[in-house]
């Protein structure tokens, strides 16, 4: 499945999207002799992907944040920094390109690299694997299955609430403004939303009080667009397993078999084993990466 990522151009767009979702670069102070540090943070369950990418880069290490159930892929050698720069330069779509340009300035100044600072990529998001990386960082897949209320519990409940319901939801959240540049994420998120045929909305997080941009889709038309895209550029984190389950339910909806007896039994089992309930992880899709 992931054999397409053996093509450097495709892997580069994926890494750029993953970095723009969950990565950052720490630049040294003016008089500090230390190298910059290029980081991508992963949930600990995605350690196999972090290790695989580290083997591709050929230089760096993985730091574990046990209290946060996370691990951080870190690259600081000049060799490794040149590799990630060569792979992702010209493939950024968000305000984080500012960090990439600072890294290029550092490499050019201290190591005579002569790397051109390429601008933001303006290609449609449908044409490369960047969106897959961004979804692997900040996207989520969910299935809703509400069973029909028994007759004795329907009194006083609206007709809509009594019905049996099956739906698929995809959600992509991102901050509204880049903290380093104060540049809005609206333009790139509108590109994604327009491609998927939905609007760009905002959501206020109750626990922090912060407001985020959010892209949500549940219609068959939008689901079909996303399935066609991710079938071309597959996910690489453990989200691939949730996506595969989500797609099974979505295809039942598309084929209108989701309310059959077999369909409901399968959907109930899928929902019970997805996301935080997943106990078994399969990483065969990384074998060809």
C-alpha positions as CSV (number, residue, x, y, z in Angstrom):
1,X,0.0,0.0,0.0
2,X,2.7,2.5,0.9
3,X,5.0,1.6,-2.0
4,X,4.2,5.0,-3.6
5,X,6.1,6.6,-0.8
6,X,9.3,5.2,-2.2
7,X,9.1,8.1,-4.7
8,X,10.9,11.0,-3.0
9,X,8.5,13.6,-4.4
10,X,5.5,11.9,-2.8
11,X,7.3,11.1,0.5
12,X,8.5,14.7,0.6
13,X,5.0,16.2,0.3
14,X,3.8,13.7,3.0
15,X,6.5,14.7,5.4
16,X,5.8,18.4,4.8
17,X,2.1,17.9,5.6
18,X,3.0,15.9,8.7
19,X,5.4,18.5,9.9
20,X,3.0,21.4,9.3
21,X,0.5,19.6,11.5
22,X,2.7,18.3,14.3
23,X,6.2,19.7,13.8
24,X,8.4,22.6,14.7
25,X,12.0,23.8,14.3
26,X,14.0,25.2,17.3
27,X,16.5,27.7,16.0
28,X,19.6,28.5,18.1
29,X,20.1,31.8,19.7
30,X,22.3,34.3,17.8
31,X,25.5,33.5,19.7
32,X,24.6,29.8,20.4
33,X,26.8,27.3,18.6
34,X,24.2,24.5,18.7
35,X,22.5,23.3,15.5
36,X,18.8,23.9,14.9
37,X,16.5,21.0,15.9
38,X,13.8,19.8,13.5
39,X,11.0,18.0,15.4
40,X,7.8,16.0,14.7
41,X,5.8,14.9,17.6
42,X,3.9,11.5,17.5
43,X,1.5,9.8,19.8
44,X,3.4,6.9,21.3
45,X,1.3,4.4,19.4
46,X,2.8,5.8,16.2
47,X,6.4,5.0,17.3
48,X,6.8,2.5,14.4
49,X,6.3,5.3,11.9
50,X,8.7,7.6,13.7
51,X,11.3,4.8,13.6
52,X,10.7,4.2,9.9
53,X,11.1,7.9,9.0
54,X,14.2,8.1,11.2
55,X,15.7,5.2,9.1
56,X,14.8,7.1,5.9
57,X,16.5,10.3,7.2
58,X,19.5,8.4,8.3
59,X,20.4,10.8,11.1
60,X,18.7,11.8,14.3
61,X,17.0,10.3,17.4
62,X,13.7,9.7,19.1
63,X,12.9,11.3,22.4
64,X,10.2,9.8,24.6
65,X,7.7,11.9,26.6
66,X,6.2,9.2,28.7
67,X,3.9,11.6,30.7
68,X,2.3,12.8,27.4
69,X,2.2,9.3,25.8
70,X,4.3,10.8,23.0
71,X,7.6,10.5,21.2
72,X,9.5,13.2,19.2
73,X,11.5,12.5,16.1
74,X,14.4,14.9,16.3
75,X,17.0,15.8,13.6
76,X,19.9,18.1,14.4
77,X,22.9,17.0,12.4
78,X,23.7,19.0,9.3
79,X,23.4,15.9,7.2
80,X,19.9,15.2,8.5
81,X,18.8,18.9,8.3
82,X,19.9,19.0,4.7
83,X,17.9,15.8,4.0
84,X,14.6,17.1,5.4
85,X,15.1,20.4,3.7
86,X,15.7,18.9,0.3
87,X,12.7,16.6,0.8
88,X,10.2,19.3,1.9
89,X,11.5,22.6,0.4
90,X,8.8,24.0,-1.9
91,X,6.1,21.7,-0.5
92,X,4.9,23.8,2.4
93,X,1.4,25.3,2.4
94,X,1.0,26.9,5.8
95,X,2.7,29.8,7.7
96,X,5.2,27.2,9.1
97,X,7.1,27.9,5.9
98,X,8.7,30.7,7.9
99,X,10.5,28.1,10.1
100,X,11.7,26.3,7.0
101,X,13.2,29.5,5.6
102,X,15.0,30.2,8.8
103,X,16.5,26.8,8.7
104,X,17.6,27.4,5.1
105,X,19.2,30.7,6.0
106,X,21.1,28.9,8.8
107,X,22.3,26.2,6.4
108,X,23.3,28.7,3.8
109,X,25.2,30.9,6.3
110,X,27.0,28.3,8.3
111,X,27.5,25.5,5.8
112,X,27.6,27.2,2.4
113,X,24.6,25.2,1.3
114,X,23.2,27.7,-1.4
115,X,19.7,26.4,-0.9
116,X,16.9,28.5,-2.6
117,X,14.0,29.4,-0.3
118,X,11.1,28.2,-2.4
119,X,7.7,29.8,-1.9
120,X,4.4,28.3,-0.6
121,X,3.1,25.5,-2.8
122,X,0.0,26.7,-4.7
123,X,-0.9,23.4,-6.4
124,X,-4.4,22.0,-5.6
125,X,-4.3,19.8,-2.4
126,X,-5.7,17.0,-4.5
127,X,-2.6,16.6,-6.6
128,X,-0.1,15.4,-4.0
129,X,0.3,13.6,-0.6
130,X,0.6,16.8,1.5
131,X,-3.0,16.5,2.7
132,X,-2.4,12.9,3.8
133,X,0.4,14.0,6.1
134,X,-1.7,16.9,7.5
135,X,-4.6,14.5,8.2
136,X,-2.2,12.0,9.9
137,X,-1.2,14.9,12.2
138,X,-4.6,16.6,12.9
139,X,-7.4,14.6,11.4
140,X,-9.8,12.1,13.0
141,X,-12.4,9.5,11.8
142,X,-15.5,8.5,13.7
143,X,-18.6,6.4,13.3
144,X,-21.9,7.1,14.9
145,X,-24.4,4.3,15.5
146,X,-27.5,5.2,17.5
147,X,-29.8,2.3,18.2
148,X,-33.5,2.7,17.9
149,X,-35.2,3.3,21.2
150,X,-37.5,0.5,22.5
151,X,-41.2,1.4,22.5
152,X,-41.3,1.7,26.3
153,X,-38.7,4.5,26.3
154,X,-40.1,6.5,23.4
155,X,-42.6,8.5,25.5
156,X,-41.7,12.2,25.6
157,X,-38.8,11.7,23.1
158,X,-38.9,13.5,19.7
159,X,-39.4,11.3,16.6
160,X,-35.9,12.2,15.4
161,X,-34.3,11.0,18.6
162,X,-36.2,7.7,18.4
163,X,-34.8,6.7,15.1
164,X,-31.9,4.4,14.4
165,X,-28.9,6.3,12.9
166,X,-25.6,5.5,11.3
167,X,-23.2,8.2,10.1
168,X,-19.6,8.7,9.3
169,X,-17.7,11.8,10.4
170,X,-14.3,13.1,9.5
171,X,-12.9,16.1,11.3
172,X,-9.8,18.2,10.8
173,X,-8.8,20.9,13.4
174,X,-6.1,23.5,13.3
175,X,-5.2,26.6,15.1
176,X,-6.4,29.9,13.6
177,X,-3.2,31.8,13.7
178,X,0.5,30.8,13.6
179,X,2.0,32.0,16.9
180,X,5.4,32.8,15.4
181,X,4.2,34.9,12.4
182,X,0.7,35.9,13.4
183,X,-0.4,34.7,9.9
184,X,-3.8,33.1,9.6
185,X,-4.3,29.5,8.6
186,X,-7.6,30.4,6.9
187,X,-6.3,30.3,3.3
188,X,-4.9,26.8,3.3
189,X,-7.8,25.4,5.3
190,X,-10.3,27.0,2.9
191,X,-8.4,25.2,0.1
192,X,-8.9,21.9,1.9
193,X,-12.6,22.6,2.7
194,X,-13.4,23.6,-0.8
195,X,-11.7,20.5,-2.2
196,X,-13.9,18.3,0.1
197,X,-17.0,20.3,-0.7
198,X,-17.7,21.6,2.8
199,X,-17.4,24.9,4.6
200,X,-14.7,26.1,7.0
201,X,-16.0,26.6,10.6
202,X,-14.7,27.4,14.0
203,X,-15.0,25.6,17.3
204,X,-14.2,26.9,20.8
205,X,-12.5,24.3,23.0
206,X,-14.2,24.3,26.4
207,X,-11.2,23.1,28.3
208,X,-8.8,25.8,27.1
209,X,-11.1,28.5,25.9
210,X,-9.2,28.6,22.6
211,X,-10.9,28.8,19.2
212,X,-9.8,26.5,16.3
213,X,-10.7,26.2,12.7
214,X,-12.5,23.0,12.0
215,X,-13.4,21.1,8.8
216,X,-16.1,18.5,9.2
217,X,-17.8,16.3,6.7
218,X,-20.4,13.6,6.8
219,X,-22.2,13.7,3.4
220,X,-21.8,10.9,1.0
221,X,-20.5,13.3,-1.7
222,X,-17.7,14.6,0.5
223,X,-16.9,11.2,2.0
224,X,-16.5,9.8,-1.6
225,X,-14.0,12.6,-2.4
226,X,-12.0,11.9,0.7
227,X,-12.0,8.1,0.1
228,X,-10.8,8.6,-3.5
229,X,-8.0,10.8,-2.3
230,X,-6.8,8.6,0.6
231,X,-7.0,5.5,-1.7
232,X,-4.4,7.3,-3.9
233,X,-2.2,8.7,-1.0
234,X,-2.7,6.3,1.9
235,X,-2.3,7.3,5.6
236,X,0.8,6.0,7.4
237,X,0.0,6.4,11.1
238,X,-2.3,4.2,13.1
239,X,-5.1,6.4,11.7
240,X,-5.0,4.1,8.7
241,X,-6.6,1.4,10.7
242,X,-9.4,3.7,11.8
243,X,-9.8,5.0,8.3
244,X,-10.1,1.5,6.9
245,X,-12.9,0.7,9.4
246,X,-14.5,4.1,8.7
247,X,-14.4,3.4,4.9
248,X,-16.1,0.1,5.4
249,X,-19.0,1.8,7.1
250,X,-19.0,4.6,4.5
251,X,-19.1,2.2,1.7
252,X,-22.1,0.5,3.3
253,X,-23.8,3.9,3.4
254,X,-22.9,4.6,-0.2
255,X,-24.3,1.2,-1.2
256,X,-27.3,1.6,1.1
257,X,-26.6,-1.6,3.0
258,X,-25.9,0.1,6.4
259,X,-29.4,-0.6,7.8
260,X,-29.5,-4.3,6.9
261,X,-29.2,-6.8,9.7
262,X,-25.6,-7.7,8.6
263,X,-24.7,-4.1,8.1
264,X,-25.8,-3.0,11.6
265,X,-24.0,-5.9,13.2
266,X,-20.8,-5.1,11.4
267,X,-21.0,-1.4,12.1
268,X,-21.7,-2.0,15.8
269,X,-18.5,-4.2,16.0
270,X,-16.4,-1.6,14.1
271,X,-17.5,1.3,16.3
272,X,-16.7,-0.7,19.4
273,X,-13.1,-1.3,18.3
274,X,-12.1,2.1,16.7
275,X,-9.9,4.9,17.9
276,X,-9.3,4.8,21.7
277,X,-10.8,1.4,21.9
278,X,-8.3,-0.1,19.5
279,X,-6.2,-2.8,21.1
280,X,-4.5,-4.4,18.2
281,X,-2.2,-2.5,15.8
282,X,-1.0,-3.7,12.4
283,X,2.0,-2.0,10.7
284,X,2.3,-4.1,7.6
285,X,1.7,-1.0,5.5
286,X,5.1,0.3,6.5
287,X,7.0,-2.7,5.2
288,X,7.3,-1.2,1.7
289,X,8.0,2.3,2.9
